[in-house]
């Protein structure tokens, strides 16, 4: 009988998971469209969705596996079970090889083909693949479901995190600006950049918090020594990774802007729609633009073949920041008052 069959198996597979945030809309769409399926999320390395983002992904994924796709299929092999693999990896040759390997194994395969190849099948209208990675992943689920599905990239903020964020923000009505500068070698912001940006914004009437995250960059002690009015938020709070992520979301929710390099913090703040200034050192922003849409981009200059965020003129970053803040005051006049008194 049909009711005795195991739940259909739906496997999402990725090469690595630095952009796990951008896959959450696709996972939500899949859970909506395939509520009876057993959903497995697999990748070849560590997954961001099993770290700071685990509680956001937990309602959407039944099992996480860090192993090759062939091993996952072997682990969940059951007679007569419907199996579907959604392959988020890129690279047409590799996807074609995987598709050939799955032929005759009773597996429906949905690969993340480039361009028109995404819709290359009988009875399907040819369409271009979306430019942004998040929409590419989501399009695969819509094609699998055969219908349009909600696209939801937002993350929820716990009340306890909001309470802590309000305490760190402090009293007064100065709008809040968040700064982030820690990253790998060519992406971190310098001590001189952070101190100059923070000093300018504080002089302009903003409350400025610097967010200490993993990676290279200025130390909190050096920053405070150069700009004593700057507040720093980081490991001294004693929060675990998940709780610190919640705090960042709560701070982003009440901030007038976030200023930092292109990367994970920008994508995180996009989930609570924080207006953002990012310094980009070479990422393809058609594919990686933060999903908040209220984004100013400053391009880092190249030194040889490499662009370094730390070489970006402070004047260019401040010009973009003040332009973003002015546009926010013009276009959303009531938003600042609302953010100051929201629960």
VEXDREN-2710 file (C-alpha; in Angstrom, 1 decimal):
% VEXDREN-2710
k/r/px/py/pz
1/UNK/0.0/0.0/0.0
2/UNK/1.1/3.6/-0.7
3/UNK/0.9/4.5/2.9
4/UNK/3.5/1.9/3.8
5/UNK/6.1/3.4/1.5
6/UNK/8.9/5.4/3.1
7/UNK/8.7/9.2/2.8
8/UNK/10.1/10.6/-0.5
9/UNK/13.8/11.5/-0.1
10/UNK/14.8/15.0/-1.2
11/UNK/18.6/15.7/-1.1
12/UNK/20.2/19.1/-1.4
13/UNK/23.9/18.9/-2.2
14/UNK/26.5/21.6/-2.2
15/UNK/30.3/21.8/-2.6
16/UNK/30.8/24.1/0.4
17/UNK/28.6/26.2/2.5
18/UNK/29.9/29.7/2.9
19/UNK/26.7/31.1/1.5
20/UNK/24.2/29.0/3.5
21/UNK/22.1/32.1/4.2
22/UNK/21.4/32.4/0.5
23/UNK/20.0/28.8/0.4
24/UNK/17.4/29.4/3.2
25/UNK/14.7/30.7/0.8
26/UNK/15.1/27.6/-1.3
27/UNK/14.9/25.3/1.7
28/UNK/11.8/27.1/2.9
29/UNK/10.2/26.8/-0.5
30/UNK/11.0/23.1/-0.5
31/UNK/9.5/22.4/2.9
32/UNK/6.4/24.3/1.7
33/UNK/6.1/22.4/-1.6
34/UNK/7.2/19.0/-0.4
35/UNK/5.9/18.7/3.2
36/UNK/5.9/14.9/3.1
37/UNK/9.5/14.6/2.0
38/UNK/12.5/13.6/4.2
39/UNK/14.9/16.5/3.4
40/UNK/18.7/15.9/3.7
41/UNK/21.2/18.7/3.3
42/UNK/24.7/17.5/2.3
43/UNK/28.0/19.2/1.6
44/UNK/31.6/18.2/1.3
45/UNK/32.8/20.4/4.2
46/UNK/31.5/22.2/7.3
47/UNK/28.1/23.7/6.9
48/UNK/27.1/27.2/8.1
49/UNK/23.6/25.8/8.5
50/UNK/24.8/23.5/11.3
51/UNK/26.6/26.3/13.1
52/UNK/25.2/29.8/13.8
53/UNK/22.3/29.3/11.5
54/UNK/21.2/25.8/12.7
55/UNK/18.1/26.9/14.6
56/UNK/16.9/28.7/11.4
57/UNK/17.5/25.6/9.2
58/UNK/16.3/23.0/11.7
59/UNK/12.6/23.3/10.9
60/UNK/13.5/22.9/7.2
61/UNK/16.0/20.0/7.2
62/UNK/15.6/16.5/8.7
63/UNK/19.2/15.5/8.4
64/UNK/22.6/17.1/7.7
65/UNK/25.4/15.1/6.2
66/UNK/29.0/16.0/5.5
67/UNK/30.0/13.3/3.0
68/UNK/30.0/12.6/-0.7
69/UNK/26.6/12.4/-2.5
70/UNK/27.1/8.7/-3.3
71/UNK/27.5/7.9/0.4
72/UNK/24.3/9.9/1.3
73/UNK/22.3/8.0/-1.4
74/UNK/23.7/4.7/-0.1
75/UNK/22.8/5.6/3.5
76/UNK/19.2/6.4/2.7
77/UNK/18.7/3.7/0.1
78/UNK/15.3/2.0/0.6
79/UNK/13.3/-0.1/-1.9
80/UNK/10.6/1.8/-3.8
81/UNK/11.5/5.1/-2.2
82/UNK/11.2/8.2/-4.4
83/UNK/14.5/10.0/-4.5
84/UNK/15.3/13.5/-5.8
85/UNK/18.7/15.2/-5.8
86/UNK/18.8/19.0/-6.1
87/UNK/22.4/19.8/-6.9
88/UNK/23.4/23.4/-6.0
89/UNK/26.9/23.0/-7.3
90/UNK/28.0/24.8/-10.4
91/UNK/30.1/23.7/-13.4
92/UNK/28.3/22.1/-16.3
93/UNK/30.9/19.2/-16.8
94/UNK/30.7/18.1/-13.2
95/UNK/26.9/18.3/-13.2
96/UNK/26.6/16.3/-16.4
97/UNK/29.0/13.6/-14.9
98/UNK/26.8/13.4/-11.8
99/UNK/23.7/13.1/-13.9
100/UNK/25.1/10.3/-15.9
101/UNK/26.2/8.5/-12.7
102/UNK/22.6/8.7/-11.5
103/UNK/21.0/7.3/-14.6
104/UNK/19.2/4.1/-14.0
105/UNK/19.3/4.4/-10.3
106/UNK/15.8/5.7/-9.8
107/UNK/16.9/9.2/-8.9
108/UNK/15.3/12.4/-10.2
109/UNK/18.1/14.9/-10.7
110/UNK/17.8/18.7/-10.7
111/UNK/21.2/20.3/-11.5
112/UNK/22.1/24.0/-11.2
113/UNK/22.9/24.4/-14.9
114/UNK/24.1/27.7/-16.2
115/UNK/22.0/30.0/-18.4
116/UNK/19.4/28.5/-20.7
117/UNK/20.6/25.0/-19.8
118/UNK/18.7/25.2/-16.5
119/UNK/15.5/24.8/-18.5
120/UNK/16.8/22.5/-21.2
121/UNK/14.1/19.8/-21.2
122/UNK/11.1/18.7/-23.2
123/UNK/8.0/20.9/-22.7
124/UNK/9.8/23.6/-20.7
125/UNK/10.0/27.2/-21.9
126/UNK/13.6/28.3/-22.1
127/UNK/14.4/31.0/-19.6
128/UNK/17.7/32.5/-18.4
129/UNK/19.0/31.4/-15.0
130/UNK/18.6/34.2/-12.4
131/UNK/21.7/36.3/-11.8
132/UNK/21.6/36.1/-8.0
133/UNK/22.6/32.9/-6.3
134/UNK/19.7/32.9/-3.9
135/UNK/17.2/33.1/-6.7
136/UNK/19.1/30.4/-8.7
137/UNK/18.6/28.0/-5.8
138/UNK/15.0/29.0/-5.4
139/UNK/14.3/28.6/-9.1
140/UNK/15.4/25.0/-8.9
141/UNK/12.8/24.3/-6.3
142/UNK/10.1/26.1/-8.3
143/UNK/11.0/24.0/-11.3
144/UNK/10.8/20.8/-9.3
145/UNK/7.5/21.8/-7.8
146/UNK/6.1/23.0/-11.1
147/UNK/4.7/26.2/-9.5
148/UNK/5.8/29.6/-8.1
149/UNK/6.7/29.5/-4.4
150/UNK/7.3/32.2/-1.7
151/UNK/10.8/33.6/-1.5
152/UNK/11.6/34.4/2.1
153/UNK/15.1/35.3/3.2
154/UNK/14.2/36.8/6.6
155/UNK/15.5/35.5/9.9
156/UNK/13.6/35.8/13.2
157/UNK/15.1/37.7/16.2
158/UNK/14.5/36.3/19.7
159/UNK/13.2/38.8/22.4
160/UNK/16.2/38.1/24.6
161/UNK/18.5/39.3/21.9
162/UNK/16.5/42.5/21.4
163/UNK/16.7/43.2/25.1
164/UNK/20.5/42.8/25.1
165/UNK/20.8/44.9/21.9
166/UNK/18.8/47.8/23.5
167/UNK/21.1/47.7/26.5
168/UNK/24.2/47.8/24.3
169/UNK/22.8/50.6/22.2
170/UNK/22.3/52.7/25.3
171/UNK/20.0/55.6/26.0
172/UNK/19.5/58.6/23.8
173/UNK/18.0/59.2/20.3
174/UNK/21.2/59.1/18.2
175/UNK/20.6/56.7/15.3
176/UNK/22.8/53.6/15.4
177/UNK/25.5/52.7/12.8
178/UNK/27.3/49.3/12.9
179/UNK/30.8/48.8/11.6
180/UNK/32.5/45.5/10.8
181/UNK/36.1/45.1/9.6
182/UNK/37.4/41.7/10.4
183/UNK/38.0/39.3/7.6
184/UNK/40.6/37.3/5.7
185/UNK/43.7/39.1/4.4
186/UNK/42.5/41.0/1.4
187/UNK/39.1/41.8/2.8
188/UNK/39.7/43.3/6.3
189/UNK/39.4/47.0/7.0
190/UNK/42.4/48.8/8.7
191/UNK/42.6/50.4/12.0
192/UNK/43.0/53.8/10.3
193/UNK/39.8/53.3/8.2
194/UNK/37.6/52.2/11.1
195/UNK/38.8/55.0/13.5
196/UNK/38.3/57.6/10.8
197/UNK/34.9/56.4/9.7
198/UNK/33.7/56.1/13.3
199/UNK/35.0/59.5/14.3
200/UNK/33.2/61.1/11.4
201/UNK/29.9/59.4/12.1
202/UNK/30.1/60.2/15.8
203/UNK/30.8/63.8/15.0
204/UNK/27.7/63.7/12.7
205/UNK/25.5/62.6/15.6
206/UNK/25.4/58.8/15.3
207/UNK/25.9/56.1/17.9
208/UNK/28.6/53.8/16.5
209/UNK/29.3/50.2/17.4
210/UNK/32.2/48.1/16.1
211/UNK/31.4/44.4/15.8
212/UNK/34.3/42.1/16.5
213/UNK/34.1/38.9/14.4
214/UNK/36.6/36.2/13.4
215/UNK/39.4/37.1/11.0
216/UNK/42.2/39.6/10.5
217/UNK/41.7/43.2/11.3
218/UNK/42.1/45.9/14.0
219/UNK/42.0/44.9/17.6
220/UNK/39.3/46.5/19.9
221/UNK/42.0/47.9/22.1
222/UNK/43.8/49.7/19.3
223/UNK/40.5/51.1/18.0
224/UNK/39.4/52.5/21.3
225/UNK/42.8/54.0/21.9
226/UNK/42.4/55.9/18.6
227/UNK/38.7/56.8/19.0
228/UNK/37.6/56.6/22.7
229/UNK/34.0/57.4/21.8
230/UNK/33.7/54.1/19.8
231/UNK/31.9/51.2/21.4
232/UNK/33.0/47.7/20.7
233/UNK/30.8/44.5/20.8
234/UNK/32.5/41.1/20.7
235/UNK/33.8/38.1/22.6
236/UNK/33.9/40.0/25.9
237/UNK/30.1/39.4/26.2
238/UNK/30.7/35.7/26.6
239/UNK/28.0/34.6/24.1
240/UNK/28.2/31.4/22.1
241/UNK/28.1/31.5/18.4
242/UNK/24.3/31.2/18.0
243/UNK/23.6/33.8/20.7
244/UNK/26.1/36.2/19.2
245/UNK/24.4/35.8/15.8
246/UNK/21.0/36.6/17.4
247/UNK/22.5/39.7/18.9
248/UNK/23.9/40.8/15.6
249/UNK/20.4/40.4/14.0
250/UNK/18.8/42.4/16.8
251/UNK/21.4/45.2/16.4
252/UNK/20.9/45.2/12.7
253/UNK/17.1/45.4/13.1
254/UNK/17.5/48.8/15.0
255/UNK/20.4/50.2/13.0
256/UNK/20.2/53.0/10.5
257/UNK/23.1/51.4/8.6
258/UNK/25.8/48.7/8.6
259/UNK/29.2/49.6/7.0
260/UNK/31.7/46.9/6.2
261/UNK/33.3/44.7/3.6
262/UNK/31.4/42.4/1.3
263/UNK/30.8/39.1/3.0
264/UNK/28.9/37.2/5.6
265/UNK/27.9/40.1/7.9
266/UNK/26.3/42.0/5.0
267/UNK/24.3/38.9/4.1
268/UNK/23.3/38.4/7.7
269/UNK/22.1/41.9/8.2
270/UNK/20.1/41.7/4.9
271/UNK/17.9/39.1/6.7
272/UNK/16.6/41.9/8.9
273/UNK/16.7/44.5/6.1
274/UNK/19.5/46.7/7.5
275/UNK/20.6/49.4/5.0
276/UNK/24.2/48.5/4.1
277/UNK/27.4/50.0/2.7
278/UNK/29.8/47.3/1.5
279/UNK/33.3/47.6/0.3
280/UNK/33.7/45.1/-2.5
281/UNK/37.1/43.7/-3.5
282/UNK/36.1/41.7/-6.5
283/UNK/32.9/39.7/-5.8
284/UNK/30.4/39.5/-8.6
285/UNK/27.6/41.5/-7.1
286/UNK/25.0/40.3/-9.6
287/UNK/25.4/36.9/-7.8
288/UNK/26.3/38.1/-4.3
289/UNK/24.5/41.3/-3.6
290/UNK/22.9/41.4/-0.1
291/UNK/19.2/40.7/-0.4
292/UNK/18.1/43.8/1.6
293/UNK/18.4/45.8/-1.7
294/UNK/19.2/49.0/0.2
295/UNK/22.8/48.7/-0.5
296/UNK/25.6/51.2/-1.5
297/UNK/28.7/49.6/-3.0
298/UNK/32.2/51.0/-2.8
299/UNK/34.8/49.3/-5.1
300/UNK/38.2/48.6/-3.5
301/UNK/41.2/49.6/-5.7
302/UNK/43.5/47.0/-7.1
303/UNK/47.1/46.5/-6.2
304/UNK/48.4/44.4/-9.0
305/UNK/45.9/41.7/-9.6
306/UNK/44.3/41.9/-6.1
307/UNK/42.0/44.4/-4.7
308/UNK/42.5/45.2/-1.0
309/UNK/39.6/46.6/1.1
310/UNK/42.2/48.3/3.4
311/UNK/43.4/50.4/0.4
312/UNK/39.9/51.9/-0.1
313/UNK/39.9/55.7/0.6
314/UNK/38.0/56.6/3.7
315/UNK/36.4/59.5/1.8
316/UNK/34.8/57.1/-0.7
317/UNK/33.3/55.0/2.1
318/UNK/32.0/58.0/4.1
319/UNK/30.5/59.5/0.9
320/UNK/28.6/56.3/0.3
321/UNK/27.5/56.0/3.9
322/UNK/26.2/59.6/4.2
323/UNK/24.4/59.2/0.9
324/UNK/22.7/56.0/2.1
325/UNK/21.7/57.6/5.4
326/UNK/20.4/60.7/3.7
327/UNK/18.3/58.6/1.3
328/UNK/16.9/56.7/4.3
329/UNK/15.8/59.9/6.0
330/UNK/14.2/61.1/2.8
331/UNK/12.5/57.9/1.8
332/UNK/11.5/56.6/5.2
333/UNK/11.0/59.6/7.5
334/UNK/9.1/57.6/10.2
335/UNK/11.4/54.6/10.3
336/UNK/14.0/56.1/12.7
337/UNK/11.4/57.0/15.3
338/UNK/9.8/53.6/15.0
339/UNK/13.1/51.8/15.4
340/UNK/13.9/53.6/18.6
341/UNK/10.7/52.6/20.3
342/UNK/9.9/49.2/18.8
343/UNK/9.7/46.3/21.3
END
